[in-house]
Structure formats: structure tokens, C-alpha cells
């Protein structure tokens, strides 16, 4: 077992899941930017943020707040996070 494998084994499952979700969110934002022909700089301008801050957000290791994700969704015109609709129990 190499050093990376030992780190992964010792990392709590919740932390691994958090990192995985953060990477998923960053990937979704990157995909939306590509679909719209936008750069990180374009997103920075739309959100009145610096390019370096957007770069940090999209590294996949930054824990974005929900309100920040909502602002990004508004700037891109599409949902990043999707919650299944509630079903009504009989």
C-alpha cells in the first residue's frame, strides 16, 4: 500500500464524501461554463469577484456556501444542485 492509499484509508468516510461532492460541484460549474462558451474570468465579472477567487472556488477543494452556489446558478442560468421533488405520501 502506497502513501496515498494509506491516507485514503485513514480519511473518514464523511470527509471523502464531502470532497467528492465539492469536486462534483466544481465539475458541474466547469461544464456549464464550457456549454455557454464562458471563461472563469467571465464568471468573475458576472459575480463581481476576482479571477483568483473564482479559480479557488472551482478547484474542487473549496467548500462553497449554498448562497454562493445560488449566485453562480443565477449567473449561469441553470441549476448546479438539484433536489428531487417531494412525493406526497398517501
PyMOL Python script that loads the backbone (N, CA, C, O; Angstrom):
from pymol import cmd

cmd.read_pdbstr("""\
ATOM      1  N   UNK A   1       0.853  -1.176   0.000  1.00  0.00           N
ATOM      2  CA  UNK A   1       0.000   0.000   0.000  1.00  0.00           C
ATOM      3  C   UNK A   1       0.898   1.238   0.000  1.00  0.00           C
ATOM      4  O   UNK A   1       1.776   1.375   0.851  1.00  0.00           O
ATOM      5  N   UNK A   2       0.671   2.139  -0.963  1.00  0.00           N
ATOM      6  CA  UNK A   2       1.500   3.337  -1.029  1.00  0.00           C
ATOM      7  C   UNK A   2       0.945   4.421  -0.092  1.00  0.00           C
ATOM      8  O   UNK A   2      -0.090   4.236   0.548  1.00  0.00           O
ATOM      9  N   UNK A   3       1.650   5.542  -0.028  1.00  0.00           N
ATOM     10  CA  UNK A   3       1.291   6.616   0.908  1.00  0.00           C
ATOM     11  C   UNK A   3      -0.108   7.153   0.627  1.00  0.00           C
ATOM     12  O   UNK A   3      -0.864   7.419   1.561  1.00  0.00           O
ATOM     13  N   UNK A   4      -0.460   7.314  -0.641  1.00  0.00           N
ATOM     14  CA  UNK A   4      -1.788   7.825  -0.985  1.00  0.00           C
ATOM     15  C   UNK A   4      -2.875   6.884  -0.469  1.00  0.00           C
ATOM     16  O   UNK A   4      -3.855   7.334   0.125  1.00  0.00           O
ATOM     17  N   UNK A   5      -2.708   5.606  -0.691  1.00  0.00           N
ATOM     18  CA  UNK A   5      -3.692   4.621  -0.222  1.00  0.00           C
ATOM     19  C   UNK A   5      -3.837   4.659   1.293  1.00  0.00           C
ATOM     20  O   UNK A   5      -4.944   4.514   1.812  1.00  0.00           O
ATOM     21  N   UNK A   6      -2.730   4.853   2.010  1.00  0.00           N
ATOM     22  CA  UNK A   6      -2.800   4.924   3.469  1.00  0.00           C
ATOM     23  C   UNK A   6      -3.569   6.160   3.924  1.00  0.00           C
ATOM     24  O   UNK A   6      -4.306   6.110   4.909  1.00  0.00           O
ATOM     25  N   UNK A   7      -3.399   7.261   3.210  1.00  0.00           N
ATOM     26  CA  UNK A   7      -4.128   8.485   3.545  1.00  0.00           C
ATOM     27  C   UNK A   7      -5.617   8.272   3.309  1.00  0.00           C
ATOM     28  O   UNK A   7      -6.437   8.641   4.150  1.00  0.00           O
ATOM     29  N   UNK A   8      -5.973   7.684   2.178  1.00  0.00           N
ATOM     30  CA  UNK A   8      -7.379   7.448   1.849  1.00  0.00           C
ATOM     31  C   UNK A   8      -8.028   6.548   2.894  1.00  0.00           C
ATOM     32  O   UNK A   8      -9.151   6.807   3.326  1.00  0.00           O
ATOM     33  N   UNK A   9      -7.330   5.500   3.300  1.00  0.00           N
ATOM     34  CA  UNK A   9      -7.879   4.566   4.290  1.00  0.00           C
ATOM     35  C   UNK A   9      -8.114   5.269   5.616  1.00  0.00           C
ATOM     36  O   UNK A   9      -9.101   4.990   6.297  1.00  0.00           O
ATOM     37  N   UNK A  10      -7.221   6.178   5.992  1.00  0.00           N
ATOM     38  CA  UNK A  10      -7.345   6.869   7.277  1.00  0.00           C
ATOM     39  C   UNK A  10      -8.319   8.041   7.235  1.00  0.00           C
ATOM     40  O   UNK A  10      -8.695   8.560   8.286  1.00  0.00           O
ATOM     41  N   UNK A  11      -8.733   8.468   6.046  1.00  0.00           N
ATOM     42  CA  UNK A  11      -9.638   9.602   5.921  1.00  0.00           C
ATOM     43  C   UNK A  11     -11.062   9.151   6.218  1.00  0.00           C
ATOM     44  O   UNK A  11     -11.547   8.189   5.623  1.00  0.00           O
ATOM     45  N   UNK A  12     -11.732   9.840   7.133  1.00  0.00           N
ATOM     46  CA  UNK A  12     -13.104   9.455   7.471  1.00  0.00           C
ATOM     47  C   UNK A  12     -14.013   9.479   6.233  1.00  0.00           C
ATOM     48  O   UNK A  12     -13.826  10.296   5.331  1.00  0.00           O
ATOM     49  N   UNK A  13     -14.991   8.580   6.206  1.00  0.00           N
ATOM     50  CA  UNK A  13     -15.906   8.465   5.072  1.00  0.00           C
ATOM     51  C   UNK A  13     -16.627   9.785   4.797  1.00  0.00           C
ATOM     52  O   UNK A  13     -16.840  10.145   3.639  1.00  0.00           O
ATOM     53  N   UNK A  14     -17.001  10.504   5.849  1.00  0.00           N
ATOM     54  CA  UNK A  14     -17.707  11.772   5.659  1.00  0.00           C
ATOM     55  C   UNK A  14     -16.813  12.782   4.934  1.00  0.00           C
ATOM     56  O   UNK A  14     -17.290  13.529   4.080  1.00  0.00           O
ATOM     57  N   UNK A  15     -15.549  12.807   5.265  1.00  0.00           N
ATOM     58  CA  UNK A  15     -14.613  13.723   4.610  1.00  0.00           C
ATOM     59  C   UNK A  15     -14.448  13.333   3.149  1.00  0.00           C
ATOM     60  O   UNK A  15     -14.447  14.199   2.274  1.00  0.00           O
ATOM     61  N   UNK A  16     -14.309  12.043   2.875  1.00  0.00           N
ATOM     62  CA  UNK A  16     -14.186  11.582   1.485  1.00  0.00           C
ATOM     63  C   UNK A  16     -15.433  11.963   0.691  1.00  0.00           C
ATOM     64  O   UNK A  16     -15.331  12.396  -0.457  1.00  0.00           O
ATOM     65  N   UNK A  17     -16.597  11.805   1.295  1.00  0.00           N
ATOM     66  CA  UNK A  17     -17.855  12.152   0.612  1.00  0.00           C
ATOM     67  C   UNK A  17     -17.935  13.656   0.377  1.00  0.00           C
ATOM     68  O   UNK A  17     -18.366  14.090  -0.692  1.00  0.00           O
ATOM     69  N   UNK A  18     -17.529  14.454   1.354  1.00  0.00           N
ATOM     70  CA  UNK A  18     -17.535  15.914   1.197  1.00  0.00           C
ATOM     71  C   UNK A  18     -16.644  16.348   0.043  1.00  0.00           C
ATOM     72  O   UNK A  18     -17.044  17.163  -0.789  1.00  0.00           O
ATOM     73  N   UNK A  19     -15.446  15.805  -0.001  1.00  0.00           N
ATOM     74  CA  UNK A  19     -14.507  16.153  -1.073  1.00  0.00           C
ATOM     75  C   UNK A  19     -15.079  15.736  -2.426  1.00  0.00           C
ATOM     76  O   UNK A  19     -14.979  16.477  -3.404  1.00  0.00           O
ATOM     77  N   UNK A  20     -15.674  14.556  -2.474  1.00  0.00           N
ATOM     78  CA  UNK A  20     -16.272  14.075  -3.718  1.00  0.00           C
ATOM     79  C   UNK A  20     -17.376  15.016  -4.197  1.00  0.00           C
ATOM     80  O   UNK A  20     -17.451  15.335  -5.384  1.00  0.00           O
ATOM     81  N   UNK A  21     -18.229  15.458  -3.277  1.00  0.00           N
ATOM     82  CA  UNK A  21     -19.319  16.376  -3.633  1.00  0.00           C
ATOM     83  C   UNK A  21     -18.775  17.735  -4.089  1.00  0.00           C
ATOM     84  O   UNK A  21     -19.283  18.318  -5.047  1.00  0.00           O
ATOM     85  N   UNK A  22     -17.745  18.236  -3.404  1.00  0.00           N
ATOM     86  CA  UNK A  22     -17.154  19.515  -3.792  1.00  0.00           C
ATOM     87  C   UNK A  22     -16.573  19.429  -5.206  1.00  0.00           C
ATOM     88  O   UNK A  22     -16.703  20.365  -5.994  1.00  0.00           O
ATOM     89  N   UNK A  23     -15.934  18.301  -5.518  1.00  0.00           N
ATOM     90  CA  UNK A  23     -15.397  18.101  -6.866  1.00  0.00           C
ATOM     91  C   UNK A  23     -16.523  18.007  -7.887  1.00  0.00           C
ATOM     92  O   UNK A  23     -16.398  18.528  -8.995  1.00  0.00           O
ATOM     93  N   UNK A  24     -17.621  17.348  -7.525  1.00  0.00           N
ATOM     94  CA  UNK A  24     -18.781  17.250  -8.426  1.00  0.00           C
ATOM     95  C   UNK A  24     -19.345  18.635  -8.738  1.00  0.00           C
ATOM     96  O   UNK A  24     -19.669  18.927  -9.889  1.00  0.00           O
ATOM     97  N   UNK A  25     -19.464  19.483  -7.725  1.00  0.00           N
ATOM     98  CA  UNK A  25     -19.991  20.837  -7.920  1.00  0.00           C
ATOM     99  C   UNK A  25     -19.058  21.621  -8.841  1.00  0.00           C
ATOM    100  O   UNK A  25     -19.519  22.281  -9.773  1.00  0.00           O
ATOM    101  N   UNK A  26     -17.755  21.553  -8.588  1.00  0.00           N
ATOM    102  CA  UNK A  26     -16.782  22.258  -9.433  1.00  0.00           C
ATOM    103  C   UNK A  26     -16.858  21.750 -10.868  1.00  0.00           C
ATOM    104  O   UNK A  26     -16.815  22.546 -11.807  1.00  0.00           O
ATOM    105  N   UNK A  27     -16.971  20.434 -11.051  1.00  0.00           N
ATOM    106  CA  UNK A  27     -17.085  19.866 -12.402  1.00  0.00           C
ATOM    107  C   UNK A  27     -18.337  20.362 -13.102  1.00  0.00           C
ATOM    108  O   UNK A  27     -18.299  20.677 -14.291  1.00  0.00           O
ATOM    109  N   UNK A  28     -19.450  20.436 -12.377  1.00  0.00           N
ATOM    110  CA  UNK A  28     -20.713  20.914 -12.954  1.00  0.00           C
ATOM    111  C   UNK A  28     -20.574  22.363 -13.414  1.00  0.00           C
ATOM    112  O   UNK A  28     -21.044  22.724 -14.493  1.00  0.00           O
ATOM    113  N   UNK A  29     -19.932  23.186 -12.600  1.00  0.00           N
ATOM    114  CA  UNK A  29     -19.734  24.592 -12.971  1.00  0.00           C
ATOM    115  C   UNK A  29     -18.841  24.688 -14.204  1.00  0.00           C
ATOM    116  O   UNK A  29     -19.129  25.458 -15.120  1.00  0.00           O
ATOM    117  N   UNK A  30     -17.759  23.911 -14.232  1.00  0.00           N
ATOM    118  CA  UNK A  30     -16.872  23.902 -15.407  1.00  0.00           C
ATOM    119  C   UNK A  30     -17.654  23.493 -16.655  1.00  0.00           C
ATOM    120  O   UNK A  30     -17.487  24.096 -17.715  1.00  0.00           O
ATOM    121  N   UNK A  31     -18.506  22.471 -16.536  1.00  0.00           N
ATOM    122  CA  UNK A  31     -19.311  22.018 -17.679  1.00  0.00           C
ATOM    123  C   UNK A  31     -20.237  23.125 -18.171  1.00  0.00           C
ATOM    124  O   UNK A  31     -20.350  23.361 -19.374  1.00  0.00           O
ATOM    125  N   UNK A  32     -20.900  23.804 -17.232  1.00  0.00           N
ATOM    126  CA  UNK A  32     -21.808  24.887 -17.617  1.00  0.00           C
ATOM    127  C   UNK A  32     -21.057  26.037 -18.279  1.00  0.00           C
ATOM    128  O   UNK A  32     -21.539  26.624 -19.247  1.00  0.00           O
ATOM    129  N   UNK A  33     -19.890  26.352 -17.760  1.00  0.00           N
ATOM    130  CA  UNK A  33     -19.080  27.406 -18.379  1.00  0.00           C
ATOM    131  C   UNK A  33     -18.730  27.023 -19.818  1.00  0.00           C
ATOM    132  O   UNK A  33     -18.851  27.844 -20.728  1.00  0.00           O
ATOM    133  N   UNK A  34     -18.295  25.769 -20.022  1.00  0.00           N
ATOM    134  CA  UNK A  34     -17.946  25.303 -21.381  1.00  0.00           C
ATOM    135  C   UNK A  34     -19.168  25.367 -22.306  1.00  0.00           C
ATOM    136  O   UNK A  34     -19.066  25.826 -23.444  1.00  0.00           O
ATOM    137  N   UNK A  35     -20.318  24.906 -21.811  1.00  0.00           N
ATOM    138  CA  UNK A  35     -21.541  24.911 -22.624  1.00  0.00           C
ATOM    139  C   UNK A  35     -21.913  26.321 -23.076  1.00  0.00           C
ATOM    140  O   UNK A  35     -22.447  26.508 -24.170  1.00  0.00           O
ATOM    141  N   UNK A  36     -21.632  27.303 -22.238  1.00  0.00           N
ATOM    142  CA  UNK A  36     -22.001  28.680 -22.541  1.00  0.00           C
ATOM    143  C   UNK A  36     -20.875  29.465 -23.208  1.00  0.00           C
ATOM    144  O   UNK A  36     -21.040  30.640 -23.536  1.00  0.00           O
ATOM    145  N   UNK A  37     -19.736  28.814 -23.407  1.00  0.00           N
ATOM    146  CA  UNK A  37     -18.594  29.498 -24.010  1.00  0.00           C
ATOM    147  C   UNK A  37     -18.032  30.575 -23.108  1.00  0.00           C
ATOM    148  O   UNK A  37     -17.488  31.573 -23.581  1.00  0.00           O
ATOM    149  N   UNK A  38     -18.165  30.371 -21.808  1.00  0.00           N
ATOM    150  CA  UNK A  38     -17.697  31.354 -20.825  1.00  0.00           C
ATOM    151  C   UNK A  38     -16.389  30.899 -20.196  1.00  0.00           C
ATOM    152  O   UNK A  38     -16.102  29.706 -20.108  1.00  0.00           O
ATOM    153  N   UNK A  39     -15.621  31.856 -19.770  1.00  0.00           N
ATOM    154  CA  UNK A  39     -14.385  31.581 -19.039  1.00  0.00           C
ATOM    155  C   UNK A  39     -14.599  31.854 -17.549  1.00  0.00           C
ATOM    156  O   UNK A  39     -15.628  32.396 -17.145  1.00  0.00           O
ATOM    157  N   UNK A  40     -13.619  31.474 -16.754  1.00  0.00           N
ATOM    158  CA  UNK A  40     -13.672  31.804 -15.326  1.00  0.00           C
ATOM    159  C   UNK A  40     -13.678  33.324 -15.158  1.00  0.00           C
ATOM    160  O   UNK A  40     -14.301  33.853 -14.237  1.00  0.00           O
ATOM    161  N   UNK A  41     -12.981  34.016 -16.053  1.00  0.00           N
ATOM    162  CA  UNK A  41     -12.961  35.483 -15.990  1.00  0.00           C
ATOM    163  C   UNK A  41     -14.367  36.033 -16.215  1.00  0.00           C
ATOM    164  O   UNK A  41     -14.783  36.965 -15.526  1.00  0.00           O
ATOM    165  N   UNK A  42     -15.104  35.463 -17.176  1.00  0.00           N
ATOM    166  CA  UNK A  42     -16.480  35.908 -17.423  1.00  0.00           C
ATOM    167  C   UNK A  42     -17.345  35.717 -16.175  1.00  0.00           C
ATOM    168  O   UNK A  42     -18.140  36.586 -15.817  1.00  0.00           O
ATOM    169  N   UNK A  43     -17.177  34.574 -15.528  1.00  0.00           N
ATOM    170  CA  UNK A  43     -17.943  34.311 -14.306  1.00  0.00           C
ATOM    171  C   UNK A  43     -17.547  35.294 -13.212  1.00  0.00           C
ATOM    172  O   UNK A  43     -18.401  35.783 -12.473  1.00  0.00           O
ATOM    173  N   UNK A  44     -16.259  35.582 -13.107  1.00  0.00           N
ATOM    174  CA  UNK A  44     -15.782  36.543 -12.108  1.00  0.00           C
ATOM    175  C   UNK A  44     -16.421  37.914 -12.330  1.00  0.00           C
ATOM    176  O   UNK A  44     -16.854  38.565 -11.380  1.00  0.00           O
ATOM    177  N   UNK A  45     -16.476  38.341 -13.576  1.00  0.00           N
ATOM    178  CA  UNK A  45     -17.088  39.638 -13.893  1.00  0.00           C
ATOM    179  C   UNK A  45     -18.570  39.623 -13.523  1.00  0.00           C
ATOM    180  O   UNK A  45     -19.073  40.575 -12.928  1.00  0.00           O
ATOM    181  N   UNK A  46     -19.273  38.532 -13.880  1.00  0.00           N
ATOM    182  CA  UNK A  46     -20.706  38.430 -13.594  1.00  0.00           C
ATOM    183  C   UNK A  46     -21.001  38.460 -12.101  1.00  0.00           C
ATOM    184  O   UNK A  46     -22.047  38.952 -11.677  1.00  0.00           O
ATOM    185  N   UNK A  47     -20.075  37.932 -11.308  1.00  0.00           N
ATOM    186  CA  UNK A  47     -20.286  37.852  -9.855  1.00  0.00           C
ATOM    187  C   UNK A  47     -19.573  38.963  -9.079  1.00  0.00           C
ATOM    188  O   UNK A  47     -19.644  39.013  -7.851  1.00  0.00           O
ATOM    189  N   UNK A  48     -18.884  39.852  -9.805  1.00  0.00           N
ATOM    190  CA  UNK A  48     -18.119  40.933  -9.174  1.00  0.00           C
ATOM    191  C   UNK A  48     -17.080  40.369  -8.200  1.00  0.00           C
ATOM    192  O   UNK A  48     -16.933  40.841  -7.073  1.00  0.00           O
ATOM    193  N   UNK A  49     -16.368  39.347  -8.672  1.00  0.00           N
ATOM    194  CA  UNK A  49     -15.327  38.697  -7.878  1.00  0.00           C
ATOM    195  C   UNK A  49     -14.036  38.715  -8.671  1.00  0.00           C
ATOM    196  O   UNK A  49     -14.040  38.973  -9.875  1.00  0.00           O
ATOM    197  N   UNK A  50     -12.933  38.442  -7.995  1.00  0.00           N
ATOM    198  CA  UNK A  50     -11.652  38.365  -8.689  1.00  0.00           C
ATOM    199  C   UNK A  50     -11.527  37.000  -9.376  1.00  0.00           C
ATOM    200  O   UNK A  50     -12.127  36.014  -8.948  1.00  0.00           O
ATOM    201  N   UNK A  51     -10.741  36.970 -10.440  1.00  0.00           N
ATOM    202  CA  UNK A  51     -10.490  35.704 -11.122  1.00  0.00           C
ATOM    203  C   UNK A  51      -9.851  34.685 -10.181  1.00  0.00           C
ATOM    204  O   UNK A  51     -10.143  33.492 -10.261  1.00  0.00           O
ATOM    205  N   UNK A  52      -8.986  35.154  -9.296  1.00  0.00           N
ATOM    206  CA  UNK A  52      -8.314  34.230  -8.379  1.00  0.00           C
ATOM    207  C   UNK A  52      -9.301  33.592  -7.410  1.00  0.00           C
ATOM    208  O   UNK A  52      -9.146  32.428  -7.041  1.00  0.00           O
ATOM    209  N   UNK A  53     -10.320  34.352  -6.995  1.00  0.00           N
ATOM    210  CA  UNK A  53     -11.326  33.776  -6.100  1.00  0.00           C
ATOM    211  C   UNK A  53     -12.145  32.712  -6.832  1.00  0.00           C
ATOM    212  O   UNK A  53     -12.419  31.647  -6.278  1.00  0.00           O
ATOM    213  N   UNK A  54     -12.531  32.995  -8.066  1.00  0.00           N
ATOM    214  CA  UNK A  54     -13.277  32.012  -8.865  1.00  0.00           C
ATOM    215  C   UNK A  54     -12.427  30.768  -9.084  1.00  0.00           C
ATOM    216  O   UNK A  54     -12.929  29.647  -9.001  1.00  0.00           O
ATOM    217  N   UNK A  55     -11.173  30.960  -9.356  1.00  0.00           N
ATOM    218  CA  UNK A  55     -10.262  29.825  -9.549  1.00  0.00           C
ATOM    219  C   UNK A  55     -10.205  28.962  -8.295  1.00  0.00           C
ATOM    220  O   UNK A  55     -10.214  27.734  -8.377  1.00  0.00           O
ATOM    221  N   UNK A  56     -10.148  29.608  -7.141  1.00  0.00           N
ATOM    222  CA  UNK A  56     -10.140  28.875  -5.865  1.00  0.00           C
ATOM    223  C   UNK A  56     -11.445  28.108  -5.698  1.00  0.00           C
ATOM    224  O   UNK A  56     -11.440  26.943  -5.302  1.00  0.00           O
ATOM    225  N   UNK A  57     -12.562  28.764  -6.000  1.00  0.00           N
ATOM    226  CA  UNK A  57     -13.858  28.105  -5.879  1.00  0.00           C
ATOM    227  C   UNK A  57     -13.943  26.871  -6.754  1.00  0.00           C
ATOM    228  O   UNK A  57     -14.493  25.846  -6.352  1.00  0.00           O
ATOM    229  N   UNK A  58     -13.386  26.979  -7.970  1.00  0.00           N
ATOM    230  CA  UNK A  58     -13.525  25.902  -8.947  1.00  0.00           C
ATOM    231  C   UNK A  58     -12.410  24.868  -8.867  1.00  0.00           C
ATOM    232  O   UNK A  58     -12.318  23.981  -9.715  1.00  0.00           O
ATOM    233  N   UNK A  59     -11.565  24.983  -7.852  1.00  0.00           N
ATOM    234  CA  UNK A  59     -10.500  23.989  -7.673  1.00  0.00           C
ATOM    235  C   UNK A  59     -11.068  22.648  -7.205  1.00  0.00           C
ATOM    236  O   UNK A  59     -10.428  21.605  -7.342  1.00  0.00           O
ATOM    237  N   UNK A  60     -12.279  22.696  -6.652  1.00  0.00           N
ATOM    238  CA  UNK A  60     -12.898  21.480  -6.146  1.00  0.00           C
ATOM    239  C   UNK A  60     -12.563  21.194  -4.703  1.00  0.00           C
ATOM    240  O   UNK A  60     -13.034  20.207  -4.137  1.00  0.00           O
ATOM    241  N   UNK A  61     -11.758  22.040  -4.103  1.00  0.00           N
ATOM    242  CA  UNK A  61     -11.395  21.831  -2.699  1.00  0.00           C
ATOM    243  C   UNK A  61     -11.971  22.922  -1.798  1.00  0.00           C
ATOM    244  O   UNK A  61     -11.772  22.905  -0.583  1.00  0.00           O
ATOM    245  N   UNK A  62     -12.680  23.862  -2.401  1.00  0.00           N
ATOM    246  CA  UNK A  62     -13.271  24.961  -1.633  1.00  0.00           C
ATOM    247  C   UNK A  62     -14.701  24.598  -1.271  1.00  0.00           C
ATOM    248  O   UNK A  62     -15.468  24.158  -2.126  1.00  0.00           O
ATOM    249  N   UNK A  63     -15.060  24.779  -0.019  1.00  0.00           N
ATOM    250  CA  UNK A  63     -16.402  24.461   0.457  1.00  0.00           C
ATOM    251  C   UNK A  63     -17.309  25.660   0.194  1.00  0.00           C
ATOM    252  O   UNK A  63     -17.384  26.582   1.006  1.00  0.00           O
ATOM    253  N   UNK A  64     -17.998  25.639  -0.948  1.00  0.00           N
ATOM    254  CA  UNK A  64     -18.869  26.746  -1.317  1.00  0.00           C
ATOM    255  C   UNK A  64     -20.110  26.785  -0.435  1.00  0.00           C
ATOM    256  O   UNK A  64     -20.700  25.748  -0.131  1.00  0.00           O
ATOM    257  N   UNK A  65     -20.496  27.976  -0.032  1.00  0.00           N
ATOM    258  CA  UNK A  65     -21.742  28.139   0.710  1.00  0.00           C
ATOM    259  C   UNK A  65     -22.904  28.019  -0.263  1.00  0.00           C
ATOM    260  O   UNK A  65     -22.756  28.280  -1.457  1.00  0.00           O
ATOM    261  N   UNK A  66     -24.047  27.626   0.248  1.00  0.00           N
ATOM    262  CA  UNK A  66     -25.231  27.478  -0.591  1.00  0.00           C
ATOM    263  C   UNK A  66     -25.580  28.797  -1.278  1.00  0.00           C
ATOM    264  O   UNK A  66     -25.945  28.804  -2.454  1.00  0.00           O
ATOM    265  N   UNK A  67     -25.471  29.906  -0.558  1.00  0.00           N
ATOM    266  CA  UNK A  67     -25.809  31.194  -1.172  1.00  0.00           C
ATOM    267  C   UNK A  67     -24.864  31.529  -2.326  1.00  0.00           C
ATOM    268  O   UNK A  67     -25.271  32.191  -3.281  1.00  0.00           O
ATOM    269  N   UNK A  68     -23.621  31.083  -2.253  1.00  0.00           N
ATOM    270  CA  UNK A  68     -22.672  31.300  -3.345  1.00  0.00           C
ATOM    271  C   UNK A  68     -23.051  30.432  -4.540  1.00  0.00           C
ATOM    272  O   UNK A  68     -22.996  30.888  -5.683  1.00  0.00           O
ATOM    273  N   UNK A  69     -23.430  29.201  -4.286  1.00  0.00           N
ATOM    274  CA  UNK A  69     -23.861  28.313  -5.368  1.00  0.00           C
ATOM    275  C   UNK A  69     -25.078  28.904  -6.065  1.00  0.00           C
ATOM    276  O   UNK A  69     -25.171  28.859  -7.291  1.00  0.00           O
ATOM    277  N   UNK A  70     -26.007  29.455  -5.300  1.00  0.00           N
ATOM    278  CA  UNK A  70     -27.200  30.072  -5.877  1.00  0.00           C
ATOM    279  C   UNK A  70     -26.824  31.264  -6.754  1.00  0.00           C
ATOM    280  O   UNK A  70     -27.397  31.447  -7.827  1.00  0.00           O
ATOM    281  N   UNK A  71     -25.876  32.065  -6.311  1.00  0.00           N
ATOM    282  CA  UNK A  71     -25.418  33.204  -7.122  1.00  0.00           C
ATOM    283  C   UNK A  71     -24.807  32.715  -8.433  1.00  0.00           C
ATOM    284  O   UNK A  71     -25.034  33.306  -9.489  1.00  0.00           O
ATOM    285  N   UNK A  72     -24.030  31.630  -8.360  1.00  0.00           N
ATOM    286  CA  UNK A  72     -23.419  31.071  -9.570  1.00  0.00           C
ATOM    287  C   UNK A  72     -24.515  30.529 -10.496  1.00  0.00           C
ATOM    288  O   UNK A  72     -24.463  30.730 -11.709  1.00  0.00           O
ATOM    289  N   UNK A  73     -25.511  29.839  -9.914  1.00  0.00           N
ATOM    290  CA  UNK A  73     -26.635  29.339 -10.713  1.00  0.00           C
ATOM    291  C   UNK A  73     -27.330  30.486 -11.442  1.00  0.00           C
ATOM    292  O   UNK A  73     -27.666  30.363 -12.619  1.00  0.00           O
ATOM    293  N   UNK A  74     -27.543  31.589 -10.752  1.00  0.00           N
ATOM    294  CA  UNK A  74     -28.199  32.742 -11.361  1.00  0.00           C
ATOM    295  C   UNK A  74     -27.354  33.320 -12.492  1.00  0.00           C
ATOM    296  O   UNK A  74     -27.883  33.706 -13.535  1.00  0.00           O
ATOM    297  N   UNK A  75     -26.047  33.378 -12.283  1.00  0.00           N
ATOM    298  CA  UNK A  75     -25.148  33.921 -13.309  1.00  0.00           C
ATOM    299  C   UNK A  75     -25.098  33.015 -14.540  1.00  0.00           C
ATOM    300  O   UNK A  75     -24.942  33.497 -15.662  1.00  0.00           O
ATOM    301  N   UNK A  76     -25.229  31.706 -14.331  1.00  0.00           N
ATOM    302  CA  UNK A  76     -25.141  30.756 -15.439  1.00  0.00           C
ATOM    303  C   UNK A  76     -26.503  30.382 -16.005  1.00  0.00           C
ATOM    304  O   UNK A  76     -26.589  29.769 -17.069  1.00  0.00           O
ATOM    305  N   UNK A  77     -27.567  30.750 -15.295  1.00  0.00           N
ATOM    306  CA  UNK A  77     -28.908  30.486 -15.779  1.00  0.00           C
ATOM    307  C   UNK A  77     -29.320  29.028 -15.740  1.00  0.00           C
ATOM    308  O   UNK A  77     -30.190  28.603 -16.501  1.00  0.00           O
ATOM    309  N   UNK A  78     -28.703  28.264 -14.863  1.00  0.00           N
ATOM    310  CA  UNK A  78     -29.045  26.844 -14.754  1.00  0.00           C
ATOM    311  C   UNK A  78     -28.675  26.325 -13.367  1.00  0.00           C
ATOM    312  O   UNK A  78     -27.751  26.821 -12.723  1.00  0.00           O
ATOM    313  N   UNK A  79     -29.422  25.316 -12.927  1.00  0.00           N
ATOM    314  CA  UNK A  79     -29.152  24.723 -11.619  1.00  0.00           C
ATOM    315  C   UNK A  79     -27.822  23.982 -11.606  1.00  0.00           C
ATOM    316  O   UNK A  79     -27.431  23.348 -12.586  1.00  0.00           O
ATOM    317  N   UNK A  80     -27.151  24.078 -10.488  1.00  0.00           N
ATOM    318  CA  UNK A  80     -25.945  23.294 -10.228  1.00  0.00           C
ATOM    319  C   UNK A  80     -26.332  22.132  -9.331  1.00  0.00           C
ATOM    320  O   UNK A  80     -25.980  20.981  -9.586  1.00  0.00           O
ATOM    321  N   UNK A  81     -27.062  22.457  -8.281  1.00  0.00           N
ATOM    322  CA  UNK A  81     -27.568  21.433  -7.367  1.00  0.00           C
ATOM    323  C   UNK A  81     -29.015  21.165  -7.681  1.00  0.00           C
ATOM    324  O   UNK A  81     -29.790  22.093  -7.915  1.00  0.00           O
ATOM    325  N   UNK A  82     -29.383  19.904  -7.689  1.00  0.00           N
ATOM    326  CA  UNK A  82     -30.769  19.541  -7.952  1.00  0.00           C
ATOM    327  C   UNK A  82     -31.258  18.630  -6.821  1.00  0.00           C
ATOM    328  O   UNK A  82     -30.601  17.656  -6.452  1.00  0.00           O
ATOM    329  N   UNK A  83     -32.406  18.972  -6.295  1.00  0.00           N
ATOM    330  CA  UNK A  83     -33.008  18.198  -5.210  1.00  0.00           C
ATOM    331  C   UNK A  83     -34.249  17.517  -5.776  1.00  0.00           C
ATOM    332  O   UNK A  83     -35.096  18.174  -6.380  1.00  0.00           O
ATOM    333  N   UNK A  84     -34.361  16.210  -5.585  1.00  0.00           N
ATOM    334  CA  UNK A  84     -35.550  15.524  -6.112  1.00  0.00           C
ATOM    335  C   UNK A  84     -36.829  16.132  -5.530  1.00  0.00           C
ATOM    336  O   UNK A  84     -36.868  16.552  -4.373  1.00  0.00           O
ATOM    337  N   UNK A  85     -37.863  16.167  -6.355  1.00  0.00           N
ATOM    338  CA  UNK A  85     -39.142  16.681  -5.907  1.00  0.00           C
ATOM    339  C   UNK A  85     -39.710  15.745  -4.840  1.00  0.00           C
ATOM    340  O   UNK A  85     -39.542  14.527  -4.900  1.00  0.00           O
ATOM    341  N   UNK A  86     -40.385  16.350  -3.864  1.00  0.00           N
ATOM    342  CA  UNK A  86     -41.017  15.542  -2.810  1.00  0.00           C
ATOM    343  C   UNK A  86     -42.183  14.778  -3.391  1.00  0.00           C
ATOM    344  O   UNK A  86     -42.917  15.284  -4.240  1.00  0.00           O
ATOM    345  N   UNK A  87     -42.343  13.579  -2.937  1.00  0.00           N
ATOM    346  CA  UNK A  87     -43.520  12.814  -3.303  1.00  0.00           C
ATOM    347  C   UNK A  87     -44.486  12.873  -2.141  1.00  0.00           C
ATOM    348  O   UNK A  87     -44.082  12.823  -0.980  1.00  0.00           O
ATOM    349  N   UNK A  88     -45.746  12.978  -2.453  1.00  0.00           N
ATOM    350  CA  UNK A  88     -46.771  13.063  -1.414  1.00  0.00           C
ATOM    351  C   UNK A  88     -47.167  11.648  -1.022  1.00  0.00           C
ATOM    352  O   UNK A  88     -47.544  10.838  -1.869  1.00  0.00           O
ATOM    353  N   UNK A  89     -47.077  11.361   0.271  1.00  0.00           N
ATOM    354  CA  UNK A  89     -47.473  10.041   0.775  1.00  0.00           C
ATOM    355  C   UNK A  89     -48.986   9.974   0.908  1.00  0.00           C
ATOM    356  O   UNK A  89     -49.642  10.952   1.267  1.00  0.00           O
ATOM    357  N   UNK A  90     -49.515   8.816   0.614  1.00  0.00           N
ATOM    358  CA  UNK A  90     -50.967   8.642   0.716  1.00  0.00           C
ATOM    359  C   UNK A  90     -51.382   8.298   2.116  1.00  0.00           C
ATOM    360  O   UNK A  90     -52.571   8.117   2.380  1.00  0.00           O
TER     361      UNK A  90
END
""", "prot")
cmd.dss("prot")
cmd.show_as("cartoon", "prot")
cmd.util.cbc("prot")
cmd.orient("prot")
